Amino acid sequence: MAKKAQSTLVNMLLSLTAIALVAAAALAALNAVTKAPIEAAQKAKVENAIGAVLPKFDNLKDQTVDGCVCHLAYDAQGAFVGAAIEAGNDKGFGGHLQLMVGFDTEGNVSGYQILETHETPGLGALAGEWFQKGGKGCIVGLNPTQGSLTVKKDGGNVDAITGSTITSRAFLGVVNDAAAIFNKLEK
């Protein structure tokens, strides 16, 4: 019969160190395997969002303004057709809210896509449809620089998501921030 290892501080530290090294190696290997697919999926999500929020375009040029990535779209003749701006804030009910907001040449909202949200399903998560064309709080076609977009409860002109005013305020704040960045772009 094998002799039982004595339970000493040194034996415990060696055991825990060995376990920690094996776990760290396993996590590092898993990270190496999943890193590229996760980055590819994120890139595809951003590319799909750009296509969804802008009119037809042939070329994109990226610009960073105030820490936000802006995708400027041009037609085949080089004429500016709009911009898709990645913007976000941490003021949502569930925390961070990240959007891709599209603007036409005059600064009107041409569309939006939610890139990241942690809002409550069935309430704040409704922002994906609520503010779209045909939605109750439609912002598509509105120009935030001609009076910032705010919810009616705050004296504005946009219907908030029922039961989710905090998310609605955060969402419209991101759109207003994106509009301010749009006005700073070198088109």
Backbone bond lengths (Angstrom), bond angles and torsions (degrees), N, CA, C in turn:
res aa  C-N    CA-C-N  psi(-1)  N-CA   C-N-CA  omega(-1)  CA-C   N-CA-C  phi
1 M - - - 1.422 - - 1.529 108.90 -
2 A 1.328 114.59 140.96 1.459 119.22 -179.03 1.518 110.11 -74.81
3 K 1.306 112.88 144.98 1.459 118.83 -179.78 1.531 108.60 -77.35
4 K 1.315 117.45 134.93 1.453 123.22 -179.83 1.534 108.92 -71.32
5 A 1.370 114.95 135.08 1.461 119.17 178.36 1.513 109.38 -67.56
6 Q 1.286 113.95 139.49 1.453 119.72 -177.80 1.527 108.95 -75.41
7 S 1.308 116.98 136.74 1.452 123.11 -178.92 1.530 109.36 -83.07
8 T 1.335 113.57 91.49 1.469 119.23 177.77 1.511 108.46 -119.00
9 L 1.303 115.11 165.96 1.463 120.29 179.31 1.520 110.75 -59.72
10 V 1.305 118.01 -40.98 1.467 121.95 -179.58 1.525 110.46 -64.15
11 N 1.333 117.48 -45.97 1.467 121.09 178.65 1.529 111.68 -61.58
12 M 1.319 116.17 -40.89 1.467 119.37 179.09 1.520 110.86 -65.65
13 L 1.329 117.83 -43.84 1.465 121.10 179.07 1.527 110.98 -63.49
14 L 1.313 117.88 -41.57 1.466 120.97 178.04 1.533 111.00 -63.60
15 S 1.316 116.86 -42.11 1.472 121.24 179.10 1.524 110.77 -63.78
16 L 1.316 116.05 -48.21 1.465 119.72 -179.84 1.528 111.73 -64.67
17 T 1.310 118.04 -37.53 1.460 121.72 177.81 1.526 110.48 -64.25
18 A 1.319 116.46 -43.75 1.471 120.23 178.79 1.529 110.78 -62.91
19 I 1.312 117.52 -42.96 1.461 121.55 178.91 1.528 110.29 -63.51
20 A 1.338 116.83 -43.67 1.464 121.12 -179.94 1.530 111.10 -63.69
21 L 1.333 117.44 -40.45 1.475 120.71 179.12 1.518 111.26 -65.25
22 V 1.314 117.83 -42.01 1.468 121.34 178.59 1.533 109.82 -64.65
23 A 1.320 117.30 -44.62 1.468 120.83 179.70 1.528 111.12 -64.06
24 A 1.333 117.12 -42.11 1.466 120.78 179.01 1.521 110.99 -63.76
25 A 1.323 117.14 -42.27 1.460 121.08 178.58 1.525 110.34 -63.29
26 A 1.327 117.33 -41.07 1.468 120.76 179.67 1.532 110.76 -65.41
27 L 1.328 117.24 -42.39 1.463 120.58 178.49 1.526 111.73 -66.73
28 A 1.320 117.56 -39.48 1.463 120.84 177.56 1.526 111.16 -63.65
29 A 1.327 116.79 -41.07 1.467 120.52 178.24 1.527 110.56 -65.42
30 L 1.318 117.30 -42.71 1.460 121.31 178.61 1.528 110.92 -63.42
31 N 1.318 117.03 -40.98 1.460 121.40 177.38 1.522 110.81 -62.36
32 A 1.316 117.35 -42.65 1.470 121.04 -179.80 1.526 111.08 -63.74
33 V 1.326 116.58 -36.58 1.466 120.83 -178.98 1.530 111.35 -72.99
34 T 1.331 118.31 -37.60 1.461 121.57 -173.95 1.523 114.67 -93.73
35 K 1.320 118.81 -12.40 1.460 121.60 -174.66 1.528 112.46 -60.92
36 A 1.312 117.90 -50.92 1.467 121.20 -177.63 1.532 111.89 -63.34
37 P 1.342 119.77 -46.86 1.470 118.60 178.65 1.537 113.23 -62.41
38 I 1.318 117.06 -36.33 1.466 119.96 178.79 1.524 110.23 -66.32
39 E 1.331 117.68 -43.83 1.465 121.36 178.02 1.523 111.07 -63.60
40 A 1.333 117.46 -40.38 1.467 121.13 178.67 1.527 110.80 -64.50
41 A 1.327 117.17 -41.01 1.461 120.89 179.17 1.530 110.76 -65.97
42 Q 1.328 116.86 -40.40 1.470 120.79 178.53 1.521 110.50 -65.43
43 K 1.324 117.22 -41.69 1.472 121.42 178.88 1.529 110.19 -63.70
44 A 1.326 117.15 -42.69 1.467 121.14 178.87 1.529 110.48 -64.36
45 K 1.327 117.32 -38.23 1.461 121.21 179.07 1.527 110.63 -62.67
46 V 1.338 116.20 -43.08 1.466 120.80 179.39 1.531 109.99 -66.73
47 E 1.337 117.90 -44.37 1.461 121.15 179.76 1.527 111.43 -62.20
48 N 1.333 117.16 -41.75 1.468 120.98 177.57 1.523 110.72 -64.08
49 A 1.326 116.70 -39.84 1.466 120.94 179.46 1.527 110.36 -64.86
50 I 1.326 117.78 -41.65 1.469 121.03 178.45 1.522 109.57 -59.53
51 G 1.331 116.56 -47.12 1.457 120.55 179.74 1.518 113.05 -63.12
52 A 1.323 116.59 -31.88 1.468 120.81 -177.84 1.522 113.27 -77.62
53 V 1.331 118.48 -27.07 1.471 120.33 -173.70 1.522 114.12 -100.86
54 L 1.327 117.48 -6.50 1.460 120.70 -177.76 1.515 111.62 -116.97
55 P 1.347 116.28 154.42 1.461 118.36 171.04 1.532 108.98 -68.97
56 K 1.317 117.35 173.39 1.461 121.74 -178.85 1.532 110.26 -55.05
57 F 1.335 115.49 135.43 1.461 120.87 179.47 1.520 109.30 -143.03
58 D 1.338 115.42 163.43 1.463 121.00 179.86 1.525 112.74 -111.79
59 N 1.316 117.48 -31.70 1.465 121.58 -176.88 1.528 110.29 -133.76
60 L 1.328 114.46 148.36 1.464 121.10 174.83 1.521 109.23 -123.59
61 K 1.314 115.80 141.26 1.458 122.10 171.68 1.519 106.70 -128.30
62 D 1.318 115.90 130.80 1.463 120.29 -179.12 1.519 110.95 -94.73
63 Q 1.319 114.09 145.69 1.456 122.08 179.34 1.525 106.72 -144.11
64 T 1.312 117.96 144.48 1.456 120.78 175.92 1.523 108.43 -111.15
65 V 1.319 115.70 125.77 1.460 121.84 179.88 1.522 107.61 -129.95
66 D 1.308 116.77 124.50 1.472 122.57 179.23 1.531 111.85 51.11
67 G 1.317 116.74 37.19 1.458 121.76 177.49 1.517 114.91 81.80
68 C 1.321 118.18 0.36 1.465 121.87 179.20 1.523 109.92 -103.74
69 V 1.326 115.81 137.60 1.460 120.52 178.38 1.519 107.98 -83.52
70 C 1.330 115.61 128.95 1.457 122.35 -179.23 1.520 108.23 -119.32
71 H 1.314 116.13 133.33 1.461 122.31 179.75 1.528 107.19 -111.36
72 L 1.336 116.57 107.77 1.449 121.45 -178.71 1.523 108.72 -91.05
73 A 1.325 116.41 129.25 1.461 121.97 -175.57 1.521 110.55 -106.97
74 Y 1.340 114.64 139.35 1.467 121.90 -179.23 1.522 109.01 -132.50
75 D 1.344 115.78 150.51 1.461 119.15 175.61 1.528 109.69 -83.90
76 A 1.329 117.59 -177.00 1.466 122.36 -175.99 1.528 112.23 -62.31
77 Q 1.339 117.25 -27.53 1.465 120.93 179.45 1.530 112.67 -86.28
78 G 1.319 117.14 -1.87 1.457 121.54 178.74 1.513 113.89 89.92
79 A 1.325 117.53 9.66 1.464 120.44 178.55 1.530 109.74 -81.31
80 F 1.308 115.65 137.54 1.461 122.27 178.71 1.528 109.66 -66.71
81 V 1.355 117.83 128.91 1.465 121.16 -179.91 1.523 112.55 -115.97
82 G 1.324 117.70 -12.79 1.458 119.75 179.04 1.513 111.65 158.78
83 A 1.326 115.06 178.54 1.463 120.90 179.93 1.519 109.64 -141.80
84 A 1.317 114.60 142.38 1.461 121.71 173.88 1.524 106.59 -111.42
85 I 1.311 116.14 124.92 1.465 121.25 -174.19 1.520 109.85 -119.32
86 E 1.340 115.61 127.40 1.458 121.98 175.53 1.521 107.31 -88.60
87 A 1.318 116.03 118.10 1.460 120.42 -179.82 1.523 109.00 -142.39
88 G 1.314 115.84 158.97 1.454 119.61 179.81 1.511 111.89 -162.58
89 N 1.326 114.93 170.53 1.455 121.04 172.63 1.527 109.17 -153.48
90 D 1.299 116.20 170.53 1.468 122.38 -178.16 1.524 111.70 -106.08
91 K 1.329 117.51 24.14 1.457 121.24 -174.39 1.523 113.87 -95.56
92 G 1.323 117.68 2.51 1.460 120.44 178.51 1.516 111.34 -69.11
93 F 1.310 116.65 160.37 1.465 121.00 178.80 1.525 110.50 -59.59
94 G 1.336 116.42 -36.70 1.461 121.22 179.93 1.512 113.27 -94.85
95 G 1.316 118.07 4.88 1.465 120.70 -179.76 1.511 111.83 110.79
96 H 1.329 115.75 -131.64 1.463 121.37 -171.78 1.530 112.49 -68.57
97 L 1.326 114.86 138.71 1.460 123.72 177.23 1.524 106.89 -130.74
98 Q 1.321 117.86 120.93 1.469 123.08 -177.84 1.528 108.51 -121.43
99 L 1.333 116.49 127.90 1.456 122.01 -177.82 1.521 111.61 -125.05
100 M 1.325 115.07 157.04 1.458 123.01 165.24 1.527 103.60 -111.19
101 V 1.330 117.08 114.05 1.454 121.75 -177.51 1.521 108.29 -111.65
102 G 1.330 115.89 127.75 1.460 121.31 179.22 1.517 111.17 -99.26
103 F 1.324 115.47 142.64 1.469 121.94 177.71 1.520 108.86 -130.11
104 D 1.348 116.23 142.23 1.455 119.61 174.60 1.527 108.87 -83.52
105 T 1.312 117.37 -172.20 1.468 120.62 -174.96 1.525 113.22 -64.78
106 E 1.340 117.85 -26.34 1.471 120.87 -179.97 1.525 113.10 -90.28
107 G 1.317 117.90 -3.93 1.455 120.66 -179.35 1.517 113.69 93.58
108 N 1.338 117.56 10.39 1.463 121.34 175.47 1.528 109.14 -78.05
109 V 1.321 117.22 144.13 1.460 121.33 177.82 1.529 107.99 -67.89
110 S 1.336 116.33 120.57 1.467 120.46 179.54 1.528 111.27 -97.61
111 G 1.306 117.44 -11.69 1.455 122.01 178.40 1.513 110.43 160.91
112 Y 1.322 115.52 174.25 1.461 120.89 176.52 1.512 109.19 -154.80
113 Q 1.299 115.04 157.61 1.462 123.03 173.60 1.524 107.19 -137.88
114 I 1.309 116.60 140.57 1.460 120.55 176.23 1.517 107.67 -86.05
115 L 1.330 116.26 123.29 1.463 121.75 178.95 1.529 111.34 -91.62
116 E 1.337 115.53 -34.83 1.465 119.77 -179.07 1.526 108.93 -152.40
117 T 1.316 115.13 133.35 1.457 120.34 177.21 1.522 109.28 -152.26
118 H 1.312 115.43 151.07 1.463 122.34 176.86 1.526 109.04 -129.36
119 E 1.322 115.49 28.08 1.457 120.66 -175.85 1.528 111.07 -78.34
120 T 1.315 115.61 162.90 1.454 123.04 -177.45 1.527 110.82 -65.98
121 P 1.336 117.80 125.24 1.469 119.85 176.48 1.533 110.27 -58.17
122 G 1.326 115.96 136.92 1.456 120.44 179.10 1.512 113.95 86.14
123 L 1.325 117.85 -13.21 1.469 121.17 176.96 1.528 108.74 -123.25
124 G 1.321 116.96 -93.75 1.461 121.17 -177.97 1.516 113.37 -61.90
125 A 1.322 116.70 -28.55 1.460 119.85 179.24 1.525 111.61 -67.52
126 L 1.335 118.18 -12.08 1.458 121.73 177.10 1.531 112.75 -69.49
127 A 1.315 117.58 -9.54 1.467 121.12 -179.80 1.527 111.57 -57.93
128 G 1.322 117.04 -25.01 1.461 120.54 178.48 1.514 112.88 -59.57
129 E 1.327 117.91 -28.99 1.465 122.01 -179.90 1.532 113.17 -115.81
130 W 1.322 116.74 -29.94 1.464 121.84 -171.42 1.525 113.24 -56.76
131 F 1.318 117.71 -41.31 1.461 121.28 -174.72 1.530 112.87 -96.34
132 Q 1.331 117.49 3.05 1.465 122.00 179.27 1.526 110.42 -76.57
133 K 1.326 114.89 167.87 1.462 120.89 176.50 1.533 108.24 -57.80
134 G 1.310 116.58 128.28 1.467 121.44 -177.79 1.526 112.90 90.91
135 G 1.326 118.13 -11.62 1.459 121.81 177.99 1.523 110.78 -79.91
136 K 1.325 116.76 163.90 1.465 121.01 -176.86 1.527 112.98 -64.44
137 G 1.335 117.21 -28.96 1.460 120.67 -178.79 1.518 111.33 -113.84
138 C 1.323 117.55 36.65 1.471 123.41 -172.87 1.537 113.10 -49.07
139 I 1.338 115.47 125.55 1.470 120.96 175.71 1.524 111.41 -112.81
140 V 1.332 117.60 -7.39 1.464 121.56 -179.19 1.526 108.41 -65.27
141 G 1.329 115.95 128.53 1.460 121.83 -177.73 1.516 113.46 96.04
142 L 1.337 117.06 -13.23 1.469 120.15 178.85 1.520 110.26 -85.86
143 N 1.320 115.66 152.21 1.458 121.62 178.85 1.519 108.81 -111.44
144 P 1.352 117.31 108.07 1.469 120.39 -177.81 1.525 114.18 -60.79
145 T 1.329 118.13 -24.28 1.468 119.37 -178.62 1.524 111.52 -77.21
146 Q 1.321 117.61 -13.45 1.466 120.76 176.45 1.524 108.23 -97.98
147 G 1.305 115.71 54.83 1.463 122.37 -175.18 1.511 107.57 100.34
148 S 1.312 117.41 113.63 1.463 119.35 -175.22 1.522 110.64 -62.46
149 L 1.309 114.53 149.44 1.457 120.96 179.70 1.523 109.24 -76.57
150 T 1.321 116.26 122.10 1.463 121.27 176.60 1.528 108.47 -139.74
151 V 1.323 115.68 161.03 1.461 119.98 179.76 1.527 109.86 -74.85
152 K 1.324 115.84 154.03 1.470 121.14 -178.50 1.528 111.79 -58.93
153 K 1.341 116.14 -33.45 1.463 120.20 -179.72 1.534 111.35 -60.93
154 D 1.347 116.27 -25.28 1.469 121.55 178.83 1.525 111.73 -101.76
155 G 1.342 116.79 15.19 1.455 120.75 178.69 1.512 113.92 90.22
156 G 1.309 118.20 9.38 1.462 121.82 -178.52 1.513 112.40 -91.25
157 N 1.325 114.90 -160.04 1.458 120.21 -174.74 1.531 113.73 -123.56
158 V 1.337 117.91 14.07 1.462 121.08 -176.57 1.529 109.16 -116.88
159 D 1.348 115.29 131.62 1.465 120.35 176.27 1.520 109.86 -70.26
160 A 1.325 116.50 126.67 1.466 121.35 177.37 1.528 108.87 -75.85
161 I 1.312 115.73 157.53 1.453 120.96 174.57 1.532 107.13 -65.21
162 T 1.318 116.43 129.43 1.455 121.13 -178.60 1.525 110.49 -56.68
163 G 1.320 116.64 121.81 1.455 121.75 178.91 1.514 113.86 78.70
164 S 1.324 117.62 9.93 1.460 120.40 -176.48 1.528 111.44 -143.64
165 T 1.308 115.67 53.62 1.465 120.69 -178.29 1.517 112.14 -65.75
166 I 1.323 118.06 -36.80 1.467 120.69 -179.69 1.521 110.29 -62.37
167 T 1.312 117.63 -45.57 1.461 121.29 177.94 1.520 110.43 -63.44
168 S 1.330 117.29 -41.34 1.463 121.28 179.91 1.525 110.54 -61.72
169 R 1.315 116.64 -43.08 1.474 120.18 178.13 1.527 110.84 -63.57
170 A 1.326 116.66 -43.50 1.466 120.56 179.52 1.516 110.33 -63.94
171 F 1.321 117.46 -43.90 1.461 122.46 -179.99 1.528 110.41 -59.68
172 L 1.325 116.51 -51.38 1.465 120.01 -179.12 1.523 111.33 -66.32
173 G 1.331 117.16 -30.12 1.466 120.33 174.26 1.518 111.66 -62.53
174 V 1.325 116.32 -40.99 1.472 120.23 177.58 1.524 109.85 -64.32
175 V 1.329 117.44 -43.39 1.469 120.92 179.72 1.528 110.17 -62.82
176 N 1.322 117.58 -43.06 1.468 120.89 178.03 1.527 111.17 -64.10
177 D 1.340 117.20 -39.70 1.464 120.62 177.17 1.527 110.48 -63.63
178 A 1.326 116.28 -41.94 1.469 120.55 178.82 1.524 110.55 -63.72
179 A 1.333 117.28 -38.08 1.471 121.09 178.07 1.524 110.75 -64.48
180 A 1.326 116.73 -39.58 1.471 119.98 177.84 1.526 110.22 -63.75
181 I 1.315 116.97 -38.51 1.467 120.95 177.59 1.523 110.02 -68.65
182 F 1.334 117.92 -40.05 1.455 121.67 177.59 1.526 110.75 -54.84
183 N 1.329 116.06 -40.13 1.465 120.42 -179.45 1.521 113.25 -70.63
184 K 1.336 118.07 -16.24 1.459 121.74 178.68 1.539 112.26 -93.50
185 L 1.331 117.51 -8.68 1.470 120.73 -175.36 1.516 112.89 -65.76
186 E 1.312 114.73 147.08 1.466 121.03 171.09 1.508 106.33 -93.01
187 K 1.330 116.11 100.28 1.449 121.00 -174.49 1.502 110.87 -90.98
